[in-house]
Amino acid sequence: MSQTISEDSHSTARQLRPVVVTVVAAKLAVFALLMTTINFQAPLPVAVELAEMR
């Protein structure tokens, strides 16, 4: 009896592995696309920074 339970759990894990890999890959792809759309502020030249401090 324990042999059939053990085989069922391994079978389920084997069937779900492609789903898990697909979900993780999709999350990474969405994260990469979101990161490419972020606009970082360009660094200010030193002269402008000094003028702002005064």
Secondary structure, 3 states (H helix, E strand, C coil): CHHHHHHHHHHHHHHHHHHHHHHHHHHHHHHHHHHHCCCCCCCCCHHHHHHHHC
